[in-house]
């Protein structure tokens, strides 16, 4: 609380008649506030899973065929492209019909 401004209210308070005590979120529901984080983690998980699965397949093919780091990079590239494709298919389309 600061009395230096002469009104005797806290610096963060709003003494005006227009303040109704509503949260700054603008009426959003609390469960909707975290929805974007779930989507972000889902995208990250999809990309990481593509790299892990196809990179693992490339590593196994290298081990079974006796090569050294030939199919592992190919598997990582295929996994990255496949992960990006899945993310674009799932989250890339716009639900709004303009």
C-alpha positions as CSV (number, residue, x, y, z in Angstrom):
1,X,0.0,0.0,0.0
2,X,1.4,3.4,-0.9
3,X,0.1,6.6,0.5
4,X,2.4,8.6,-1.7
5,X,-0.2,9.0,-4.4
6,X,-2.7,10.6,-2.1
7,X,-5.5,8.1,-2.7
8,X,-4.6,5.5,-0.1
9,X,-5.0,2.5,-2.5
10,X,-2.5,-0.2,-3.4
11,X,-0.5,0.5,-6.5
12,X,-2.0,-2.5,-8.3
13,X,-5.6,-1.8,-7.2
14,X,-8.2,-0.1,-9.4
15,X,-10.4,2.2,-7.4
16,X,-12.5,3.2,-10.4
17,X,-16.1,2.2,-10.8
18,X,-15.4,0.2,-13.9
19,X,-13.5,-2.6,-12.0
20,X,-15.7,-5.6,-11.5
21,X,-13.2,-8.1,-10.0
22,X,-13.2,-10.3,-13.1
23,X,-9.9,-12.2,-13.8
24,X,-7.7,-10.8,-16.5
25,X,-8.3,-13.8,-18.7
26,X,-11.3,-12.2,-20.2
27,X,-13.9,-14.8,-19.1
28,X,-11.9,-17.8,-20.3
29,X,-12.6,-21.1,-18.5
30,X,-9.6,-22.3,-16.4
31,X,-9.5,-25.7,-18.1
32,X,-9.2,-24.0,-21.5
33,X,-6.2,-22.1,-20.3
34,X,-4.0,-25.3,-20.3
35,X,-5.3,-26.7,-23.6
36,X,-2.5,-25.3,-25.7
37,X,0.1,-27.0,-23.5
38,X,-1.4,-30.4,-24.1
39,X,-1.4,-29.8,-27.8
40,X,2.3,-28.6,-27.7
41,X,3.3,-31.7,-25.8
42,X,1.4,-34.0,-28.2
43,X,3.2,-32.4,-31.1
44,X,6.6,-32.8,-29.4
45,X,5.8,-36.4,-28.5
46,X,4.8,-37.2,-32.1
47,X,8.0,-35.8,-33.5
48,X,10.2,-37.6,-30.9
49,X,8.4,-40.9,-31.4
50,X,9.0,-40.7,-35.2
51,X,12.7,-40.2,-34.6
52,X,12.9,-42.9,-32.0
53,X,11.0,-45.6,-33.9
54,X,12.5,-45.1,-37.3
55,X,15.9,-44.3,-35.9
56,X,15.7,-47.6,-33.9
57,X,14.7,-49.5,-37.0
58,X,17.6,-48.0,-38.9
59,X,20.0,-48.9,-36.1
60,X,18.7,-52.5,-36.0
61,X,19.1,-52.9,-39.8
62,X,22.6,-51.5,-39.5
63,X,23.4,-54.1,-36.7
64,X,21.9,-57.0,-38.6
65,X,23.4,-56.1,-42.0
66,X,26.8,-55.4,-40.5
67,X,27.0,-51.8,-41.7
68,X,28.2,-48.8,-39.6
69,X,25.8,-45.8,-39.6
70,X,24.3,-46.3,-43.0
71,X,20.6,-47.0,-42.2
72,X,20.5,-45.1,-38.9
73,X,20.7,-41.6,-40.5
74,X,18.2,-42.8,-43.2
75,X,15.9,-43.9,-40.4
76,X,16.2,-40.6,-38.6
77,X,15.4,-38.6,-41.7
78,X,12.4,-40.9,-42.5
79,X,11.2,-40.5,-38.9
80,X,11.6,-36.8,-38.9
81,X,9.7,-36.4,-42.2
82,X,7.0,-38.9,-41.0
83,X,6.6,-37.0,-37.7
84,X,6.2,-33.7,-39.4
85,X,3.7,-35.2,-41.8
86,X,1.6,-36.6,-39.0
87,X,1.7,-33.3,-37.1
88,X,0.6,-31.4,-40.2
89,X,-2.2,-33.8,-40.9
90,X,-3.5,-33.8,-37.4
91,X,-2.9,-30.1,-36.3
92,X,-2.3,-28.3,-39.6
93,X,-5.9,-27.9,-40.8
94,X,-7.9,-25.0,-39.8
95,X,-11.3,-25.9,-38.4
96,X,-12.8,-22.5,-39.3
97,X,-14.8,-22.3,-42.5
98,X,-14.3,-18.8,-43.8
